[in-house]
Amino acid sequence: MPRLKQFDEEAILNKAMELFWKKGFHGTSMQDLVDHLGINRASLYNTFGDKKSLFESALSRYREINTGVLNRLLEAEPSVKEALFKMLSLSVEQSLADPDSKGCFVVNTTAGSMSGDEDTKCTLEQNKEHITGLLLKLLEKGVLKGEIPPDKNLPELASFLFTVYNGMNVIARIKPQREELYGVIRTALSVLD
């Protein structure tokens, strides 16, 4: 008779996500995972596959959570400029509140050596396309509402805002400074006038 799993896969995946987010793929050993997750290697391999597969699942889980938060935030705010301000300031406040200065898991992966891996690169490209697409839709809404001049190049602005968002997450890992990061936000949003 097969043994039943004695753990919650989603909870384990969330814990793996936190560990990979903090230490990165290369900085996390299988023993780190076993110790942190509290399950044995055999169960880990049987449930999630190898370390790379678990990393990919953790990265996808992070994207799922983050995208959900971002979608809700951008859709809830009637003002397009205020929605963008809230998106960027949420990133700042999360960075300032994080004692580990982890930054963004996706940004860390993009900047790290995992970005050369084709599966991971595909995930990162999908993330960029998705978030840039959300920003483009939001900017189009801003033009329709009269908040953004109609002569602006919206695809370029969406790409610019995506780049600012990611760049702020990189800087926040070094030594997050509230005033500096809010200055970046103000400057970035000034291009919408």
C-alpha positions as CSV (number, residue, x, y, z in Angstrom):
1,M,0.0,0.0,0.0
2,P,1.5,3.4,-1.0
3,R,2.3,5.9,1.8
4,L,0.2,9.0,2.0
5,K,1.8,12.4,1.9
6,Q,2.1,13.9,5.4
7,F,2.5,17.5,4.2
8,D,0.6,20.3,2.4
9,E,2.2,20.7,-1.0
10,E,1.2,24.3,-1.3
11,A,2.6,25.2,2.1
12,I,5.9,23.4,1.2
13,L,6.0,25.2,-2.2
14,N,5.5,28.6,-0.4
15,K,8.3,27.8,2.0
16,A,10.6,26.8,-0.9
17,M,9.7,30.1,-2.7
18,E,10.7,32.0,0.4
19,L,14.1,30.2,0.6
20,F,14.9,30.5,-3.1
21,W,13.8,34.2,-3.0
22,K,16.2,34.8,-0.1
23,K,19.2,32.7,-1.2
24,G,18.7,32.3,-4.9
25,F,19.0,29.1,-6.9
26,H,22.7,28.6,-6.6
27,G,22.9,29.7,-3.0
28,T,20.3,27.1,-2.0
29,S,21.5,23.5,-1.6
30,M,19.3,20.4,-1.5
31,Q,20.2,20.1,2.2
32,D,19.0,23.7,2.8
33,L,15.7,22.7,1.2
34,V,15.3,19.5,3.2
35,D,16.1,21.4,6.5
36,H,13.9,24.4,5.7
37,L,11.0,22.5,4.3
38,G,11.1,19.8,7.0
39,I,10.6,16.9,4.5
40,N,13.0,14.2,3.4
41,R,14.8,14.2,0.1
42,A,12.8,11.3,-1.3
43,S,9.5,13.1,-0.6
44,L,10.9,16.3,-2.1
45,Y,12.0,14.5,-5.3
46,N,8.8,12.5,-5.6
47,T,6.6,15.5,-5.2
48,F,8.5,18.3,-6.9
49,G,11.2,16.7,-9.0
50,D,14.8,18.0,-8.8
51,K,16.0,21.3,-7.4
52,K,15.6,23.1,-10.7
53,S,12.0,21.9,-11.1
54,L,11.2,23.0,-7.5
55,F,12.8,26.4,-8.3
56,E,10.6,26.8,-11.4
57,S,7.5,25.9,-9.4
58,A,8.5,28.4,-6.7
59,L,9.1,31.1,-9.3
60,S,5.8,30.4,-10.9
61,R,4.1,30.5,-7.5
62,Y,5.7,33.9,-6.8
63,R,4.5,35.3,-10.1
64,E,1.0,34.0,-9.5
65,I,0.8,35.7,-6.1
66,N,2.4,39.0,-7.4
67,T,0.4,39.2,-10.5
68,G,-2.8,38.7,-8.5
69,V,-1.9,41.6,-6.2
70,L,-0.9,43.8,-9.1
71,N,-4.1,43.1,-11.1
72,R,-6.3,43.9,-8.1
73,L,-4.3,47.1,-7.3
74,L,-4.4,48.4,-10.9
75,E,-8.1,47.6,-11.4
76,A,-9.3,49.0,-8.1
77,E,-7.9,52.6,-8.4
78,P,-10.1,54.8,-10.7
79,S,-7.1,57.2,-11.3
80,V,-4.5,55.7,-13.6
81,K,-1.7,57.9,-12.3
82,E,-2.7,57.1,-8.7
83,A,-2.8,53.3,-9.6
84,L,0.8,53.6,-11.0
85,F,1.9,55.5,-7.9
86,K,0.4,52.9,-5.6
87,M,2.1,50.1,-7.6
88,L,5.5,51.7,-7.4
89,S,5.1,52.8,-3.7
90,L,3.9,49.3,-2.7
91,S,7.2,48.0,-4.0
92,V,9.1,50.6,-2.0
93,E,7.2,49.9,1.2
94,Q,7.6,46.2,0.9
95,S,11.3,46.7,0.3
96,L,11.7,48.9,3.4
97,A,9.7,46.5,5.6
98,D,11.8,43.4,4.5
99,P,14.5,42.8,7.0
100,D,16.3,40.5,4.5
101,S,16.2,43.0,1.7
102,K,15.2,40.3,-0.7
103,G,13.8,42.6,-3.4
104,C,11.7,40.9,-6.0
105,F,12.2,37.2,-6.7
106,V,11.6,37.7,-10.4
107,V,14.0,40.6,-10.6
108,N,16.6,38.7,-8.6
109,T,16.3,35.7,-11.0
110,T,16.6,38.0,-14.0
111,A,19.7,39.6,-12.7
112,G,21.2,36.2,-11.6
113,S,22.8,33.5,-13.5
114,M,19.5,31.6,-13.8
115,S,18.4,34.0,-16.6
116,G,20.6,32.0,-19.0
117,D,18.5,28.8,-18.5
118,E,16.0,28.5,-21.3
119,D,13.0,27.4,-19.1
120,T,13.6,30.2,-16.7
121,K,14.2,32.7,-19.4
122,C,10.9,31.8,-20.9
123,T,9.2,32.4,-17.5
124,L,10.9,35.7,-17.2
125,E,9.9,36.8,-20.7
126,Q,6.3,35.8,-20.0
127,N,6.4,37.9,-16.8
128,K,7.7,40.9,-18.7
129,E,5.1,40.5,-21.4
130,H,2.3,40.1,-18.9
131,I,3.2,43.1,-16.7
132,T,4.0,45.3,-19.7
133,G,0.6,44.4,-21.1
134,L,-1.1,45.3,-17.9
135,L,0.7,48.6,-17.9
136,L,-0.2,49.3,-21.5
137,K,-3.9,48.6,-20.8
138,L,-3.8,51.0,-17.9
139,L,-2.1,53.7,-19.9
140,E,-4.7,53.3,-22.7
141,K,-7.4,53.8,-20.0
142,G,-5.5,56.9,-18.9
143,V,-5.6,58.4,-22.4
144,L,-9.4,57.6,-22.7
145,K,-10.0,59.3,-19.3
146,G,-7.9,62.3,-20.3
147,E,-5.2,61.7,-17.6
148,I,-2.5,61.0,-20.2
149,P,-2.0,63.1,-23.4
150,P,-3.0,61.1,-26.5
151,D,0.3,61.8,-28.3
152,K,2.3,59.7,-25.8
153,N,3.9,56.5,-27.1
154,L,2.1,54.1,-24.8
155,P,4.1,50.9,-25.6
156,E,7.3,52.8,-24.8
157,L,5.9,54.2,-21.6
158,A,4.7,50.7,-20.5
159,S,8.2,49.4,-21.2
160,F,9.7,52.3,-19.3
161,L,7.5,51.9,-16.3
162,F,8.3,48.1,-16.2
163,T,12.0,49.0,-16.3
164,V,11.6,51.6,-13.5
165,Y,9.6,49.1,-11.4
166,N,12.4,46.5,-11.8
167,G,15.2,48.9,-11.3
168,M,13.7,50.1,-8.1
169,N,13.6,46.5,-6.8
170,V,17.3,46.2,-7.6
171,I,18.3,49.4,-5.8
172,A,16.1,48.5,-2.9
173,R,18.3,45.4,-2.3
174,I,21.4,47.5,-1.8
175,K,20.2,50.0,0.8
176,P,16.6,51.0,0.5
177,Q,16.1,54.8,1.1
178,R,12.5,55.9,1.2
179,E,13.1,59.5,-0.1
180,E,15.4,58.4,-2.9
181,L,12.9,55.7,-4.1
182,Y,9.9,58.1,-3.9
183,G,12.0,60.6,-5.9
184,V,12.4,58.0,-8.6
185,I,8.6,57.4,-8.5
186,R,7.9,61.1,-8.9
187,T,10.3,61.5,-11.7
188,A,9.0,58.4,-13.5
189,L,5.4,59.5,-13.3
190,S,6.3,63.0,-14.5
191,V,6.7,61.5,-18.0
192,L,3.0,60.9,-18.2
193,D,2.2,64.7,-18.1
